[in-house]
Amino acid sequence: MRNEAEANRALSLYADTVRRICFIHLRSYSDVEDVSQEVFLKYILYECPFESDAHEKAWLIRVAINACKDVLKSFFHKKVILLRV
């Protein structure tokens, strides 16, 4: 598990990138926030070291894309129609 300093550094460097990628896929602010939190939680729990900053960024991007795909193929997302007021 990563320490608080590593998590804060990753958040400050990559949070905007992760949110943008999620918004491109999901187009819903609430889904974007949920997936972003999930991505950084996975980052904190991931124990293997990264080879470089580029490897860390690529890992976060791939995890974000996969999490967005999981949301898009979920039963709730497919079957529920949201009312927008």
Residue, then its C-alpha position, 0 to 999 in steps of 0.5 A: m500500500r502506498n503512503e499518503a505522500e505518494a498518493n498526494r503526489a499522484l493526485s496533484l500530477y494526474a487527477d486532471t488527466v484521469r478526470r478528462i479521460c473519464f469524461i470523454h468516455l462517460r460524459s456524466y460528472s457523477d460517473v466521472e467522480d466515482v470512477s476517478q475515486e476508484v482509480f486512485l483507490k486502486y493506485i493506493l492499494y497497488e503495491c508493485p513499484f513503477e519503473s518511471d513516472a511515464h509508467e505510472k501515468a500509463w498505468l493510471i490511464r489504462v486503469a481509468i479506461n478499463a474502469c470506464k468500460d466497466v461502468l459502460k457495460s454494467f447492467f445499471h448503465k445499460k438498463v436505467i434511463l435517467l431523467r434530466v430536469 
